[in-house]
Amino acid sequence: MTPGWPCLRAAGEHCVLDLSVQPGAKRTGIDGLHDGALRVRLAAPPVDGKANAALLTWLADELRCPKRDLTLLRGEASRRKQVQVALPERAVATWLDRVLCP
């Protein structure tokens, strides 16, 4: 499938993923799309950067890439976040296809 997710865009050789994060959930996982962003529920509390760390760890595991390949660009203290992923847009779009359109 051609990349066409509203939450994903190319940034040179990498891509940027727009996220809407809800910390303090019962479990971590994707909850669809929300206002042009991928909604992620996190089981971590929004205290002392724990939710951001949990988000990057979970995302690295989901994308099967090292955590060092992910950079939080914006939204350190916000529910709306942008994460740069050191993978081609096509690879992340394929993951979105798999998790959102099973």
Backbone as CSV, one residue per row, in Angstrom:
resi,resn,N_x,N_y,N_z,CA_x,CA_y,CA_z,C_x,C_y,C_z
1,MET,0.852,-1.192,0.000,0.000,0.000,0.000,0.888,1.242,0.000
2,THR,0.491,2.254,-0.703,1.212,3.521,-0.735,1.016,4.243,0.586
3,PRO,2.083,4.807,1.155,1.916,5.539,2.409,0.860,6.636,2.256
4,GLY,-0.060,6.701,3.188,-1.104,7.703,3.120,-1.753,7.936,4.467
5,TRP,-1.019,7.682,5.534,-1.560,7.881,6.865,-1.443,9.356,7.265
6,PRO,-2.503,9.944,7.810,-2.444,11.366,8.186,-1.467,11.642,9.319
7,CYS,-1.111,10.630,10.076,-0.219,10.798,11.225,1.246,10.593,10.864
8,LEU,1.536,10.366,9.576,2.895,10.020,9.160,3.323,10.870,7.979
9,ARG,4.575,11.351,8.043,5.116,12.093,6.905,6.617,11.865,6.805
10,ALA,7.101,11.960,5.600,8.528,11.785,5.348,9.291,13.013,5.824
11,ALA,10.526,12.772,6.268,11.430,13.847,6.684,12.827,13.431,6.238
12,GLY,13.096,13.623,4.956,14.359,13.157,4.399,14.358,11.649,4.321
13,GLU,15.408,11.027,4.842,15.483,9.565,4.859,14.663,8.968,6.000
14,HIS,14.243,9.805,6.930,13.476,9.359,8.086,12.009,9.740,7.911
15,CYS,11.239,9.592,8.974,9.852,10.042,8.944,9.469,10.566,10.322
16,VAL,8.338,11.250,10.372,7.826,11.823,11.618,6.432,11.277,11.851
17,LEU,6.196,10.830,13.064,4.923,10.260,13.465,4.265,11.212,14.464
18,ASP,3.026,11.638,14.168,2.256,12.486,15.081,1.456,11.572,16.001
19,LEU,1.547,11.828,17.299,0.906,10.966,18.287,0.021,11.773,19.225
20,SER,-1.059,11.143,19.646,-1.907,11.674,20.699,-1.841,10.631,21.811
21,VAL,-1.219,10.998,22.935,-0.902,10.029,23.976,-1.802,10.223,25.187
22,GLN,-2.305,9.092,25.705,-3.101,9.119,26.928,-2.371,8.290,27.985
23,PRO,-1.638,8.953,28.877,-0.926,8.224,29.933,-1.883,7.750,31.029
24,GLY,-1.410,6.808,31.836,-2.201,6.321,32.959,-3.272,5.321,32.578
25,ALA,-3.190,4.731,31.396,-4.187,3.743,30.955,-3.919,2.395,31.632
26,LYS,-4.874,1.486,31.532,-4.702,0.159,32.126,-3.587,-0.615,31.437
27,ARG,-3.481,-0.461,30.111,-2.418,-1.144,29.365,-1.997,-0.286,28.187
28,THR,-0.824,-0.548,27.678,-0.274,0.205,26.557,-0.724,-0.401,25.241
29,GLY,-1.156,0.461,24.325,-1.566,-0.015,23.009,-2.149,1.100,22.163
30,ILE,-2.377,0.779,20.909,-2.939,1.732,19.954,-4.448,1.778,20.099
31,ASP,-4.994,2.980,20.007,-6.432,3.176,20.118,-6.960,3.920,18.893
32,GLY,-6.402,3.626,17.712,-6.886,4.222,16.468,-6.266,5.572,16.173
33,LEU,-6.967,6.323,15.349,-6.523,7.666,14.970,-7.399,8.689,15.660
34,HIS,-6.805,9.837,15.987,-7.552,10.913,16.634,-7.025,12.245,16.128
35,ASP,-7.854,12.981,15.430,-7.512,14.323,14.967,-6.177,14.357,14.207
36,GLY,-6.000,13.395,13.294,-4.804,13.354,12.466,-3.571,12.771,13.132
37,ALA,-3.742,12.197,14.314,-2.615,11.610,15.043,-2.949,10.180,15.440
38,LEU,-1.917,9.379,15.617,-2.086,8.019,16.113,-2.305,8.100,17.618
39,ARG,-3.436,7.587,18.095,-3.719,7.628,19.531,-3.100,6.404,20.188
40,VAL,-2.308,6.666,21.225,-1.637,5.605,21.973,-2.001,5.754,23.444
41,ARG,-2.474,4.669,24.026,-2.727,4.642,25.471,-1.499,4.038,26.133
42,LEU,-1.031,4.697,27.198,0.174,4.244,27.896,-0.145,3.850,29.329
43,ALA,0.424,2.742,29.760,0.231,2.291,31.136,1.142,3.029,32.111
44,ALA,1.945,3.939,31.628,2.867,4.694,32.486,2.219,6.010,32.932
45,PRO,2.563,6.470,34.144,2.024,7.742,34.613,2.766,8.919,33.977
46,PRO,2.091,10.065,33.860,2.735,11.246,33.281,3.574,11.999,34.311
47,VAL,4.527,11.309,34.920,5.334,11.885,35.996,6.814,11.702,35.681
48,ASP,7.579,12.772,35.813,9.040,12.712,35.656,9.498,12.072,34.353
49,GLY,8.758,12.288,33.267,9.169,11.771,31.968,8.948,10.272,31.785
50,LYS,8.273,9.620,32.739,8.050,8.172,32.644,7.187,7.812,31.440
51,ALA,6.183,8.622,31.147,5.314,8.333,30.010,6.090,8.478,28.698
52,ASN,6.927,9.490,28.587,7.723,9.670,27.361,8.689,8.509,27.167
53,ALA,9.347,8.090,28.239,10.278,6.961,28.159,9.538,5.685,27.776
54,ALA,8.372,5.472,28.385,7.577,4.277,28.073,7.099,4.314,26.627
55,LEU,6.722,5.491,26.144,6.273,5.631,24.762,7.386,5.245,23.792
56,LEU,8.579,5.781,23.994,9.689,5.494,23.083,10.103,4.022,23.150
57,THR,10.089,3.443,24.339,10.413,2.020,24.485,9.384,1.163,23.766
58,TRP,8.106,1.464,23.966,7.032,0.703,23.321,7.101,0.850,21.803
59,LEU,7.300,2.072,21.330,7.349,2.330,19.893,8.541,1.614,19.251
60,ALA,9.690,1.620,19.904,10.869,0.912,19.382,10.584,-0.581,19.280
61,ASP,9.914,-1.126,20.281,9.568,-2.548,20.263,8.589,-2.855,19.128
62,GLU,7.584,-2.008,18.982,6.582,-2.202,17.925,7.198,-2.126,16.530
63,LEU,8.084,-1.158,16.334,8.707,-0.946,15.021,9.934,-1.834,14.800
64,ARG,10.292,-2.589,15.834,11.462,-3.482,15.773,12.729,-2.721,15.375
65,CYS,12.948,-1.617,16.076,14.144,-0.821,15.832,14.743,-0.437,17.179
66,PRO,16.028,-0.073,17.208,16.626,0.368,18.477,15.993,1.673,18.958
67,LYS,15.910,1.828,20.254,15.330,3.042,20.835,16.088,4.288,20.380
68,ARG,17.386,4.139,20.088,18.189,5.287,19.635,17.724,5.815,18.272
69,ASP,16.924,5.022,17.547,16.394,5.455,16.254,15.152,6.339,16.391
70,LEU,14.725,6.589,17.622,13.541,7.422,17.878,13.948,8.681,18.624
71,THR,13.400,9.815,18.185,13.688,11.089,18.837,12.375,11.827,19.074
72,LEU,12.134,12.209,20.315,10.959,13.019,20.629,11.245,14.442,20.181
73,LEU,10.588,14.871,19.118,10.827,16.208,18.560,10.056,17.284,19.303
74,ARG,8.822,16.964,19.663,7.961,17.947,20.295,6.932,17.278,21.185
75,GLY,6.527,18.011,22.206,5.463,17.527,23.074,5.932,16.850,24.341
76,GLU,7.099,17.236,24.838,7.632,16.590,26.043,6.650,16.642,27.213
77,ALA,5.936,17.752,27.351,4.987,17.906,28.456,3.550,17.987,27.962
78,SER,3.291,17.456,26.775,1.967,17.544,26.168,1.476,16.160,25.747
79,ARG,0.177,16.033,25.565,-0.368,14.773,25.054,-0.117,14.633,23.550
80,ARG,-0.002,15.747,22.858,0.320,15.725,21.424,1.829,15.705,21.273
81,LYS,2.326,14.697,20.570,3.765,14.529,20.425,4.140,14.268,18.975
82,GLN,5.376,14.579,18.641,5.948,14.228,17.347,7.225,13.455,17.609
83,VAL,7.314,12.291,16.987,8.485,11.446,17.144,9.111,11.231,15.774
84,GLN,10.403,11.534,15.681,11.138,11.237,14.452,11.603,9.792,14.532
85,VAL,11.368,9.059,13.452,11.731,7.649,13.378,12.788,7.496,12.287
86,ALA,13.919,6.903,12.640,15.015,6.723,11.682,14.764,5.485,10.829
87,LEU,13.596,5.455,10.225,13.197,4.405,9.287,12.535,5.090,8.107
88,PRO,12.516,4.445,6.942,11.796,5.032,5.811,10.295,5.104,6.092
89,GLU,9.648,6.077,5.497,8.205,6.244,5.665,7.461,4.966,5.306
90,ARG,7.882,4.289,4.278,7.231,3.062,3.820,7.210,1.991,4.919
91,ALA,8.308,1.857,5.678,8.383,0.854,6.745,7.380,1.153,7.858
92,VAL,7.261,2.408,8.240,6.325,2.783,9.299,4.884,2.674,8.787
93,ALA,4.646,3.021,7.525,3.311,2.881,6.934,2.894,1.413,6.908
94,THR,3.824,0.519,6.620,3.523,-0.913,6.620,3.133,-1.374,8.018
95,TRP,3.832,-0.871,9.041,3.471,-1.196,10.427,2.071,-0.666,10.743
96,LEU,1.763,0.573,10.338,0.428,1.137,10.575,-0.648,0.309,9.863
97,ASP,-0.356,-0.123,8.637,-1.303,-0.986,7.916,-1.601,-2.242,8.736
98,ARG,-0.551,-2.828,9.298,-0.693,-4.091,10.035,-1.473,-3.905,11.333
99,VAL,-1.195,-2.830,12.078,-1.822,-2.665,13.380,-3.203,-2.004,13.331
100,LEU,-3.454,-1.202,12.302,-4.745,-0.504,12.236,-5.725,-1.131,11.244
101,CYS,-5.231,-1.951,10.331,-6.089,-2.585,9.329,-5.800,-4.083,9.277
102,PRO,-6.031,-4.794,10.386,-5.685,-6.220,10.402,-6.498,-7.054,9.433
